[in-house]
Amino acid sequence: MSDVVVAANTEDVLGEVPVWDADAQCLWWTDVFRPAIHRLDAASGEVESWTPPDKVHSFALRQNDGLVIAGRKGFARYDPVSGAYELLHDPRGENDGTMLNDGRADRQGRFWAGTMDKMLKAPTGHLYRLDADGTSHAEADNITLSNGVAFSPDGGTLYCADSLLKTIFAYDLAADSGALANKRVFAETSAVPGIPDGATVDAEGHLWSARFDGNRVVRYAPDGSVVQEIELPVSRVTSCALGGPDLKTLYITSAFFRLTDEQRAKQPLAGALFAVQVDVPGVPEPRYKG
């Protein structure tokens, strides 16, 4: 493993959900609060940024160009390059006490996004599945702060953290229907600094989990045990993704959201995108088929 380096210093308020685009050899990610969508060209190091019409909490690449996003207004299609935006629907209905948060596409090309209680007090959140036909379905509930949506290499397991419980859960995922079953604790993480945030899975089925307020990413074996930790020079580590030509570059987003001036002075790189070379490659990022 190599040293952690700065891949791009975009000074994100809340950098999130890096997604590797293998076709274009670039990395996409969002700054939720600016708001912004960034794209890093891995070869040149150049970054392009766009201002979306909604705060983008998570997204997936679409099969037919552009992104499907989970924003403050609901699920939408958005093409940063052309500016085209189409709101699909808001799966929350009248439940304005929650908002969409972390999400990712599964191996079958469906998009999943969880919700969180805006006040971070009650387990009113759900985990939604957006199918290719544009319909959405609530597949899990009783969540306070949904984060870290990720999928096993074979697509049969969905991982999702309730950050405030400091616990990562696993579900059996039915390939055909997208139904979830057999919720169980994958890892109870209170012994590790911080709380679990965004996550990704490598080709060996190990889960990489970012630790918000924990200045690190942690690699968990399929049995939930900690096998590796990578420390970063910032405390608010938010999410991660494996990319690069050989899928062995671990990209890591960060934030300076709600850091005091004194804390920021000690973390001048808070909000940067980091990269580190790892030994085990990732799994190609699926695209949303809708």
C-alpha positions in Angstrom: 0.0 0.0 0.0 1.3 3.5 -0.9 0.9 6.7 1.0 -2.2 8.8 1.1 -2.1 11.7 -1.4 -4.4 14.6 -2.3 -6.1 13.8 -5.6 -7.9 17.1 -5.8 -8.4 19.9 -3.2 -11.9 21.1 -4.0 -12.4 22.3 -0.4 -15.8 20.6 -0.2 -18.1 21.5 2.6 -19.4 18.0 2.6 -17.8 15.8 -0.1 -19.6 12.5 -0.6 -20.3 9.4 -2.7 -17.3 9.1 -5.1 -18.3 6.9 -8.1 -15.7 5.6 -10.6 -16.6 5.8 -14.3 -14.6 3.1 -16.0 -15.7 4.1 -19.5 -14.3 7.6 -19.2 -11.6 6.8 -16.6 -12.8 9.5 -14.3 -14.2 9.9 -10.8 -17.4 11.7 -10.0 -18.4 13.0 -6.5 -20.7 15.6 -4.9 -20.3 18.4 -2.5 -23.8 18.3 -0.9 -23.9 21.8 0.6 -22.1 24.0 -2.0 -23.9 22.3 -4.0 -21.6 20.9 -6.7 -20.9 17.9 -8.8 -17.2 17.2 -9.5 -15.5 15.1 -12.1 -11.8 14.2 -11.9 -9.9 13.1 -15.0 -7.6 10.4 -13.5 -4.9 10.8 -16.2 -4.6 14.6 -16.3 -5.7 15.4 -12.8 -8.1 18.1 -14.1 -11.3 18.7 -12.3 -14.6 20.0 -13.8 -17.4 21.1 -11.6 -21.1 21.9 -12.1 -23.8 23.5 -9.9 -26.8 21.1 -9.8 -30.4 22.4 -9.4 -30.8 20.5 -6.2 -28.6 19.5 -3.3 -27.3 16.0 -4.4 -26.9 13.7 -1.4 -26.1 10.6 -3.6 -26.2 9.5 -7.2 -25.4 6.7 -9.6 -24.2 6.8 -13.2 -27.0 6.1 -15.7 -26.7 3.6 -18.5 -27.8 6.3 -21.0 -25.5 9.1 -19.8 -25.9 11.5 -17.0 -26.8 10.7 -13.4 -29.7 9.5 -11.3 -29.7 11.5 -8.1 -31.2 11.4 -4.6 -31.7 15.1 -3.7 -33.7 17.3 -1.4 -36.6 17.2 -3.8 -36.5 13.4 -4.4 -35.2 11.2 -7.1 -34.3 12.9 -10.4 -32.4 12.5 -13.6 -29.6 15.0 -14.1 -26.9 15.5 -16.8 -24.3 17.9 -15.4 -22.8 18.5 -18.9 -26.0 19.6 -20.6 -27.8 20.9 -17.5 -30.9 18.7 -18.2 -32.8 17.9 -15.1 -36.0 15.9 -14.6 -37.6 15.3 -11.2 -39.0 11.8 -11.1 -40.8 11.7 -7.7 -40.2 12.0 -4.0 -40.5 8.6 -2.4 -41.0 10.1 1.1 -44.5 11.4 0.3 -45.6 13.7 3.0 -42.8 12.7 5.4 -40.9 16.0 5.4 -39.2 15.2 8.6 -36.7 13.1 6.7 -34.4 13.6 3.7 -32.7 11.4 1.2 -29.0 10.6 2.0 -26.4 8.0 0.9 -27.1 5.7 -2.0 -25.6 3.5 -4.7 -26.6 1.3 -7.7 -26.8 -2.4 -7.1 -25.4 -5.1 -9.5 -28.7 -5.4 -11.2 -28.8 -1.7 -12.1 -31.3 -0.5 -9.5 -30.6 2.6 -7.4 -30.8 2.5 -3.7 -30.9 5.5 -1.3 -31.7 5.7 2.4 -33.3 8.5 4.3 -32.4 10.1 7.6 -34.3 12.0 10.4 -33.5 15.7 9.9 -33.2 16.2 13.7 -31.1 12.9 14.1 -33.4 11.9 17.0 -35.9 9.3 15.7 -35.7 6.1 13.6 -38.0 7.5 10.9 -35.7 6.7 8.0 -36.2 4.1 5.2 -34.1 2.4 2.6 -35.6 2.9 -0.9 -35.1 1.0 -4.1 -35.6 2.9 -7.4 -36.3 0.3 -10.1 -35.5 0.8 -13.8 -39.1 1.6 -14.6 -38.9 4.6 -12.3 -41.0 3.2 -9.4 -39.6 3.2 -5.9 -40.2 0.8 -3.0 -39.4 1.1 0.7 -37.5 -2.1 1.6 -36.3 -1.3 5.1 -37.3 1.1 7.9 -36.5 2.0 11.5 -33.3 4.0 10.5 -32.1 7.2 12.0 -29.2 8.1 9.8 -28.8 5.9 6.7 -25.3 5.6 5.3 -22.8 3.3 3.6 -25.0 1.6 1.0 -22.8 -1.0 -0.7 -23.2 -4.5 -2.3 -21.3 -7.7 -2.2 -19.5 -8.7 -5.4 -22.1 -11.3 -6.3 -24.9 -8.8 -5.6 -26.6 -11.1 -3.0 -25.8 -8.9 0.1 -26.7 -5.3 0.7 -24.8 -3.4 3.4 -26.1 -0.3 5.1 -25.1 1.6 8.2 -27.2 3.4 10.8 -24.5 5.8 11.7 -25.9 6.9 15.0 -26.0 3.3 16.2 -22.4 2.9 15.0 -23.5 -0.3 13.4 -23.3 -1.7 9.9 -26.1 -4.0 8.9 -26.3 -6.7 6.2 -29.4 -7.9 4.3 -30.0 -10.7 1.9 -30.9 -9.1 -1.5 -33.0 -11.0 -4.0 -31.5 -10.6 -7.4 -34.7 -10.7 -9.4 -37.2 -8.8 -7.2 -34.8 -6.6 -5.2 -36.5 -7.6 -1.9 -34.5 -7.5 1.3 -34.6 -10.2 4.0 -32.6 -11.4 7.0 -31.4 -8.2 8.5 -28.4 -8.8 10.7 -25.5 -7.0 12.3 -22.5 -7.1 10.1 -20.2 -5.0 12.3 -20.8 -3.2 15.6 -18.2 -0.4 15.3 -18.2 1.5 18.6 -14.6 0.4 19.3 -13.4 2.3 16.2 -13.1 6.1 16.3 -15.9 8.0 14.7 -19.1 6.7 13.1 -19.6 4.7 9.9 -20.3 6.8 6.8 -20.0 5.9 3.1 -18.6 2.6 2.0 -17.6 0.4 -0.9 -16.7 -3.3 -1.5 -13.6 -4.8 -3.1 -13.2 -7.9 -5.3 -12.5 -10.1 -2.2 -15.9 -9.1 -0.7 -14.2 -6.9 2.0 -16.1 -3.7 2.9 -14.2 -0.4 3.1 -16.0 2.0 5.5 -15.3 5.7 5.9 -15.3 7.0 9.5 -16.8 10.4 10.0 -15.0 12.1 12.9 -12.6 9.1 13.0 -9.9 10.3 10.5 -9.7 6.9 8.8 -11.2 4.3 6.5 -11.6 0.8 7.8 -11.5 -2.5 5.8 -13.8 -5.2 7.2 -13.5 -8.9 6.2 -16.7 -10.7 5.2 -17.1 -11.9 8.7 -17.2 -8.3 10.0 -13.7 -8.3 11.6 -11.3 -5.3 11.1 -8.4 -6.3 8.9 -6.9 -2.9 7.9 -7.1 0.8 8.7 -5.9 3.8 6.8 -5.5 7.1 8.6 -6.0 10.5 6.9 -5.0 14.0 7.9 -8.6 15.1 8.3 -11.2 14.0 10.8 -14.4 14.1 8.8 -13.9 11.3 6.3 -17.1 10.7 4.5 -17.0 8.1 1.8 -14.8 6.0 -0.5 -14.7 4.2 -3.9 -12.2 2.0 -5.7 -11.2 3.2 -9.2 -8.2 3.9 -11.5 -7.2 1.8 -14.5 -6.8 -1.3 -12.4 -9.5 -0.4 -9.8 -6.8 -0.3 -7.1 -7.0 3.4 -6.3 -9.0 4.0 -3.2 -10.5 7.5 -3.5 -11.7 9.1 -0.3 -13.9 12.1 0.2 -13.9 14.4 3.2 -15.6 17.5 4.7 -15.2 20.6 6.8 -18.9 20.7 7.6 -19.4 22.2 11.1 -15.7 22.3 12.0 -14.8 25.2 14.1 -12.2 27.8 12.8 -9.7 26.3 15.3 -10.4 22.8 14.0 -10.1 23.8 10.4 -6.8 25.6 11.1 -5.4 22.2 12.3 -6.9 20.4 9.2 -6.1 22.6 6.2 -6.9 19.7 3.8 -10.4 19.1 5.2 -12.8 18.9 2.2 -10.1 17.5 -0.1 -10.4 14.3 -2.2 -7.7 11.8 -1.2 -6.3 8.7 -3.0 -4.2 5.7 -1.9 -3.1 2.6 -3.8 -4.3 -0.6 -2.3 -3.6 -4.3 -3.0 -7.0 -5.6 -3.8 -9.0 -4.1 -6.7 -12.6 -3.0 -6.6 -15.6 -4.2 -8.5 -16.8 -2.3 -11.6 -19.4 0.3 -10.6 -22.9 -0.7 -11.9 -25.0 1.9 -13.8 -28.6 2.6 -13.2 -30.7 1.0 -16.0 -33.6 3.4 -15.8 
